[in-house]
């Protein structure tokens, strides 16, 4: 018999736990000592396995979100600044946007960086901007381009120049070890309680809900006992270690 992989085991565990949402099924299991705490443990073990497996999925690098934020800054403020300066201080605007246009992707790092550097000169009246530059900066602040907004963009640029202090990703060996441990703990819970359920629950409907009988087209009573030998439809074959599984090598 083929060994179940971790996905198949998780599916059986999920089916079993969902079946135990039936008050009648859970009440039957109570007679064998199952408590709400046991049920909560089962869910926790299943979720723990999922967490370990999902944690290995690659996530978007932090610098991608930073570039997107800079792109949003450029898309918002370049048109506002250009429109404002074109009417009120065209000379300042021409100098500020010399060879500077809206860009896409990583190029926004250079465009926004140049924009902020020139805007600092505008505010200081240096680099030939003079008093007209200082006045233009006051108007731009009234439009909403405050020092705080500019500093936020400046900080985004700074983060791209600073190495990330993120911990190294787990090694494949570490991931496998954690996955195996979570899988073993979850499957141990399932083997114990599924064996008890197979011997305790007699209703076909409940057995189907717990994952022990395949759905059938017949209209059997929910209280009818399963009779696989005489026409009952078996569900998933017991995996190695499960009740009813053939001996190894048999």
N, C-alpha and C positions, 0 to 999 in steps of 0.2 A: 504493500500500500504506500502510495506517495506521501511523503512528509508534508504537512501543511506549512506554507510559508507564513511570514509574520502578518501579511495582509489578510490571509484567510482566517488566521486565528483571531485577529481583531474583529473581523466580520462576524464570526461566531459569538464572540464575547458581546458585541453590540446587540446582536439579535437576542441573545439570552437576557441581557439587561433590559432591553425594551419589552420583552415578554413578561418580565417581572413587574412591569408597571401595572399589570392586571392585578387588581386587589385579590381576586380569587387565587391566582397563582402564588402571589406573595403569602397569602394566608396559609396555603398548603405548605409552603416552605418554612413558615414560622413554626409549624409542628415539628420540624427537623432542626430547629434552633437558629434559623436565619433571622437576623435583626435588621432594623434600618441602618445600623452602623455597618453591618456586613455588606449591604447593598451599596452604601456610600463608598465603601472600600473598593468594591468592584468598579464603580465608575471612576474613582480616582486612579486606579491602576491602568484602566483603559486610556484615560486622558494623559497619564504620565508617559505611556508608550507613544501616543501621538505627539506629545511635546518633544520628546527626544528625536523622533523621526523628522518632524517639521523644522527643528532647529538646524538641520543640516542643509536646508534650502538656502541658496545664495540670496542675500538681500541687496537692495540697491545701495551702491556706495554713497557715503555721506556727501562727497563732493558733487554728486549729481543733483541733490536737492539744493545745494548752494548755488550752482550754476542756474538752476531754474529760478531761484529767488532773485538773482542778479538780472536775469532776463525779464522778470516781472517788473523790476525797478526801471530797467531801460524802456520797456514798452509803455510804462505809465508816465515817466517824467521827461523823456526826450521830447515828445510832441508838445507837452505843456510848456516846457522851457523855450522851445523854438518858437511857438506861437506868441508867447509873452514878449520875448526879446525882439521878434521881427517887427513888432509895432512900436515898442517903447524904446528899445536900445539896439537897433539893428547892427551897429558896429560891434557891440559886445557879442551879439549872437553869432555874427559871421566868424569872429575870432574863436569863440568857444566851440563852434561846431565845424571848424576847418577840417575837412577830410574825415569827419566823424558822422557816421550814420548808424541806424539801428541794425543790429546783427542777429545771428542765431547761433545756438550751441555754445561751444567753448569760447568763441570769439567775443562773447559779451564780457568776458573777464578783461580783455584789453580795452574794449570800448567804454565800459563803465569806469575802469581804472583811469583812463585818460580824461573822461568827463569830470570825475571827482577832483583830479589833480588840477585841471583848468578852473573848475568852480572855486577851488581854494584861492587861486590867483585872482579870480573875479572878486571874491569877498574881501581880499586884502588890498585890492586896487593895484596889485603888482603886475609885472610882465606886460606893461603897456595898457592895462585896463583902466587905471586911474580912478578918479572919483565917480565916473560914470559906471564903472564896474561895481563899486560899493553900493551905489544906488540901485543898480539892477539886482544885486543880491537881496536887498531888502524887499523888493517887489516879488521876487521868486519865493521868499519865505512866506509872504502873504498868500501865495498860491498854494502853500502847503509843503513846499520843499524846505523844511526846517533843518537846522543843524542836526537834530536827532535823527531825521530820516537819512540824511547824508552819512552820518556816523554809522548807522545800521548797515548801509551798503559797504562802507569802508571796512567794517568788522567782518562782513562776509568775504571780502577780498583777502583779509588777513588770515582767515581760517584756511584758505587754499594754500597759503604759504607755510602753514604750520603742520608738521607731521602729526598724523593722528596717533593718539595714545591708546588706541583700542587694543584689547588683548588679542593675541593670535587665535585664529580659528582652531577648533579641536582637530586633532589628527584623525585620519580614518580609523585607526586602531581604537582611539578613545570613543569615537562615535559608535563603533561596532560593539564595544564592551558595554556602553551605556544602554544601547538598544537591546542587546542580549539579556541584560539584567532586567530591564523593564518588561521585555517579552516573557521571560521566565516567571516573574512575579505575577503578571496578569494571567498567564496560562495556568499556573498552579491554582489560582483562585477559581478559574473556570472549571478545571478538571474536578475539583472537589465538589463544587456546588452543582455542576451539571450532572454528575453521577448521582447525587442525592435527588435531584429533580427527576431524572429518568425513572427512578424507583418509586417516587412519591406521587407524581402527577399522572393521572389516568385519562384525563379528558383529551380527546384528539385535538380539539381546538386550541387548548392551552399548550399542548405539546408542539403544535405547529407554530404558535406564537413564540415559543421558546427556541425554535429552530431545530426541533428533533424530528418533525414530520414534514414532508413536502406538501405544498398545497395541492389539493385534489379537487376535481370537478364535482364530486359527490356531495350530497347534503347530509353527511353523517351528523348525528346528534353531538352536541358539544360534550355530552357525558359518556359517549361511546368509548370504550377502552380501545387503544390501538391494538390491532391484530395483524402485524406485518406478515406473519406466516400465512394468513388466510385473506390476503388481498389488501391489507393496509399499505399505504404508500410511505416508504421510509424516507427520512430526510437525509441530510448529509451523513455519509458514512463516518463512523467514529474514527478519529485520527489516532495514530499511535499514542497510547497512554490513556485514551478515553475508554469509558466503560463499553464493552462490546467489541473492542478492536481485536483482531486476530493476533495471536502471538507472533513475535518477530521471527521472520524466516519461515512462517507457516504457509 
